[in-house]
Amino acid sequence: MVVLAKAELEQIALPVAQPPMADVRAVGLSAAPGPDRAAAARALVAACEEQGFFRVTGHGMQQELVRAVEAAAAGFFALPQAEKEGGAGEPVGYGCKQIGDGGDLGWIEYLLLCLTSAGTVPAASFPFSTLPCAAAAAAAAAASLSEPSSPLRELLEEYAAAVRRMACGVLELMAEGLGVVPADALSRLVADAESDNMLRVNHYPPAPRPEQQAGRLLTGFGEHTDPQIISVLRSNGTTGLEIAGRDGAWASVPPDADSFFVNVGDALQVLTNGRFRSIKHRVVVSSERSRVSMIFFGGPPPGERLAPLPQLLGDGGRSRYREFTWKEYKSSSHKGRLVDNRLCHFEN
């Protein structure tokens, strides 16, 4: 349950608008090696250059698993508030209305989990503004295995493993389209045992009745870019996600019950020296139906040094970004507001 004071509701209120529907490019992962796969790789690169956003088809994800996870998540968010805050059902990475440490608010409640080779770890186990080392996260996950599990936790772990495989497939196709070698030049960054991968389950309840009657919109999750390499998103078929074009105008993403959506993140913008665009996006709440979304964030190991890939600089090409570690960038990104431009502090 999300409860905001009147002043807080005013803070997240948005002007009424009806943005156009976004034309989201589809990229198929199931093409066999040959001309069809080469065409899919070109389409993926074009989508990342034009929008920094696309939808994945032919992903091979079991729909039964997706529906089971969505139902279990909806069941968790329907629990009494005291049980959610007390960790009913494990895992316990629960938050409500506050997003990060910068003072951002939203009409949202969520579960946020670190993903390790040993399983899921509640993000609440670590200070939000710091990046846990993978060894500590893995130790916490291993210790938690002695505790009673739950259907939700087991489903989230199975889902996270499947989406991680999908993310690796996307990154391998991306490397092929870019002409980058080896084939795992990008995918290894999210496949490593130390990779800083996260899973976030967001619940946006229907807007309060007075807001619906007044025709007002509320911010579910404020405008931002994702700091990681890529984000893989799935929702329950409810509208609300919006993406910003290069001109800053917002467009509404059409619901799609079969596809997964992929965002280019800040780290991938750096790796491609700005060729790919980290897309600004937000969630707006206006519907009478709850929106549940699940987002896999693929991040590199904390000590990974990030800079434009030499193969994408060309002869004599200038690097737009200085080299930095993922831990350095993520720590910096948590110090400001969602809307802040984080990459500007790392430009040459």
Solvent accessible surface area in square Angstrom, and as a share of the most:
residue,aa,sasa,rsa
1,M,135,0.60
2,V,9,0.05
3,V,93,0.53
4,L,16,0.08
5,A,61,0.47
6,K,161,0.68
7,A,77,0.60
8,E,42,0.19
9,L,27,0.13
10,E,90,0.40
11,Q,100,0.44
12,I,6,0.03
13,A,29,0.22
14,L,38,0.19
15,P,110,0.69
16,V,102,0.58
17,A,57,0.45
18,Q,175,0.78
19,P,37,0.23
20,P,96,0.60
21,M,120,0.53
22,A,11,0.08
23,D,131,0.68
24,V,16,0.09
25,R,89,0.33
26,A,43,0.34
27,V,1,0.01
28,G,25,0.24
29,L,33,0.17
30,S,88,0.56
31,A,30,0.23
32,A,70,0.54
33,P,124,0.78
34,G,38,0.36
35,P,117,0.73
36,D,100,0.52
37,R,56,0.20
38,A,37,0.29
39,A,45,0.35
40,A,14,0.11
41,A,2,0.02
42,R,152,0.56
43,A,25,0.19
44,L,0,0.00
45,V,11,0.06
46,A,24,0.19
47,A,1,0.01
48,C,0,0.00
49,E,55,0.25
50,E,95,0.43
51,Q,46,0.20
52,G,0,0.00
53,F,2,0.01
54,F,0,0.00
55,R,73,0.26
56,V,0,0.00
57,T,46,0.27
58,G,40,0.39
59,H,36,0.16
60,G,73,0.70
61,M,17,0.08
62,Q,118,0.52
63,Q,50,0.22
64,E,115,0.52
65,L,15,0.07
66,V,0,0.00
67,R,135,0.49
68,A,38,0.30
69,V,0,0.00
70,E,25,0.11
71,A,69,0.53
72,A,26,0.20
73,A,1,0.00
74,A,48,0.37
75,G,40,0.39
76,F,8,0.03
77,F,9,0.04
78,A,85,0.66
79,L,56,0.28
80,P,80,0.50
81,Q,50,0.22
82,A,80,0.62
83,E,78,0.35
84,K,2,0.01
85,E,108,0.48
86,G,67,0.65
87,G,10,0.10
88,A,28,0.22
89,G,41,0.39
90,E,47,0.21
91,P,0,0.00
92,V,39,0.22
93,G,4,0.04
94,Y,33,0.13
95,G,13,0.12
96,C,33,0.20
97,K,60,0.25
98,Q,94,0.42
99,I,7,0.04
100,G,19,0.18
101,D,82,0.42
102,G,25,0.24
103,G,41,0.40
104,D,18,0.10
105,L,31,0.15
106,G,0,0.00
107,W,19,0.07
108,I,0,0.00
109,E,0,0.00
110,Y,25,0.10
111,L,0,0.00
112,L,15,0.07
113,L,0,0.00
114,C,9,0.05
115,L,17,0.08
116,T,22,0.13
117,S,86,0.55
118,A,34,0.26
119,G,16,0.15
120,T,2,0.01
121,V,2,0.01
122,P,19,0.12
123,A,16,0.12
124,A,73,0.56
125,S,66,0.43
126,F,38,0.16
127,P,90,0.57
128,F,80,0.34
129,S,51,0.33
130,T,69,0.40
131,L,11,0.05
132,P,26,0.17
133,C,70,0.42
134,A,18,0.14
135,A,69,0.54
136,A,45,0.35
137,A,5,0.04
138,A,30,0.23
139,A,63,0.49
140,A,36,0.28
141,A,0,0.00
142,A,55,0.42
143,A,67,0.52
144,S,16,0.10
145,L,110,0.55
146,S,102,0.66
147,E,86,0.39
148,P,118,0.74
149,S,63,0.40
150,S,15,0.10
151,P,102,0.64
152,L,12,0.06
153,R,9,0.03
154,E,99,0.44
155,L,37,0.19
156,L,0,0.00
157,E,51,0.23
158,E,93,0.42
159,Y,1,0.01
160,A,6,0.05
161,A,45,0.35
162,A,14,0.11
163,V,1,0.00
164,R,53,0.19
165,R,164,0.60
166,M,11,0.05
167,A,0,0.00
168,C,20,0.12
169,G,24,0.23
170,V,0,0.00
171,L,0,0.00
172,E,68,0.31
173,L,1,0.01
174,M,0,0.00
175,A,0,0.00
176,E,82,0.37
177,G,25,0.24
178,L,20,0.10
179,G,56,0.54
180,V,4,0.02
181,V,103,0.59
182,P,87,0.55
183,A,72,0.55
184,D,64,0.33
185,A,12,0.09
186,L,0,0.00
187,S,3,0.02
188,R,115,0.42
189,L,5,0.02
190,V,0,0.00
191,A,52,0.40
192,D,62,0.32
193,A,70,0.54
194,E,82,0.37
195,S,8,0.05
196,D,14,0.07
197,N,1,0.01
198,M,17,0.07
199,L,0,0.00
200,R,18,0.07
201,V,0,0.00
202,N,5,0.03
203,H,23,0.10
204,Y,5,0.02
205,P,17,0.11
206,P,49,0.31
207,A,5,0.04
208,P,31,0.20
209,R,137,0.50
210,P,89,0.56
211,E,13,0.06
212,Q,38,0.17
213,Q,143,0.63
214,A,69,0.53
215,G,37,0.36
216,R,73,0.27
217,L,27,0.13
218,L,0,0.00
219,T,16,0.09
220,G,0,0.00
221,F,19,0.08
222,G,15,0.15
223,E,53,0.24
224,H,21,0.09
225,T,28,0.17
226,D,6,0.03
227,P,21,0.13
228,Q,11,0.05
229,I,0,0.00
230,I,0,0.00
231,S,1,0.00
232,V,1,0.01
233,L,15,0.07
234,R,13,0.05
235,S,11,0.07
236,N,33,0.17
237,G,24,0.23
238,T,8,0.05
239,T,61,0.35
240,G,11,0.10
241,L,7,0.04
242,E,12,0.06
243,I,5,0.02
244,A,6,0.05
245,G,31,0.30
246,R,164,0.60
247,D,123,0.64
248,G,47,0.45
249,A,59,0.46
250,W,47,0.16
251,A,19,0.15
252,S,15,0.09
253,V,5,0.03
254,P,47,0.29
255,P,59,0.37
256,D,34,0.18
257,A,64,0.50
258,D,97,0.50
259,S,4,0.03
260,F,0,0.00
261,F,10,0.04
262,V,0,0.00
263,N,6,0.03
264,V,1,0.01
265,G,0,0.00
266,D,4,0.02
267,A,1,0.01
268,L,0,0.00
269,Q,32,0.14
270,V,0,0.00
271,L,6,0.03
272,T,2,0.01
273,N,26,0.13
274,G,21,0.20
275,R,107,0.39
276,F,0,0.00
277,R,37,0.13
278,S,12,0.08
279,I,1,0.01
280,K,70,0.30
281,H,13,0.06
282,R,40,0.15
283,V,12,0.07
284,V,11,0.06
285,V,9,0.05
286,S,58,0.37
287,S,33,0.22
288,E,120,0.54
289,R,134,0.49
290,S,35,0.22
291,R,12,0.04
292,V,8,0.04
293,S,3,0.02
294,M,1,0.00
295,I,10,0.05
296,F,1,0.00
297,F,25,0.11
298,G,0,0.00
299,G,0,0.00
300,P,0,0.00
301,P,18,0.11
302,P,18,0.11
303,G,58,0.56
304,E,36,0.16
305,R,140,0.51
306,L,1,0.01
307,A,30,0.23
308,P,10,0.06
309,L,31,0.15
310,P,106,0.66
311,Q,91,0.40
312,L,35,0.17
313,L,50,0.25
314,G,50,0.48
315,D,156,0.81
316,G,87,0.84
317,G,34,0.33
318,R,162,0.59
319,S,29,0.19
320,R,98,0.36
321,Y,3,0.01
322,R,95,0.35
323,E,89,0.40
324,F,2,0.01
325,T,27,0.16
326,W,0,0.00
327,K,107,0.46
328,E,72,0.32
329,Y,1,0.00
330,K,15,0.06
331,S,32,0.21
332,S,35,0.23
333,S,11,0.07
334,H,36,0.16
335,K,166,0.70
336,G,31,0.30
337,R,104,0.38
338,L,32,0.16
339,V,78,0.45
340,D,64,0.33
341,N,96,0.49
342,R,24,0.09
343,L,12,0.06
344,C,57,0.34
345,H,127,0.57
346,F,5,0.02
347,E,82,0.37
348,N,107,0.55
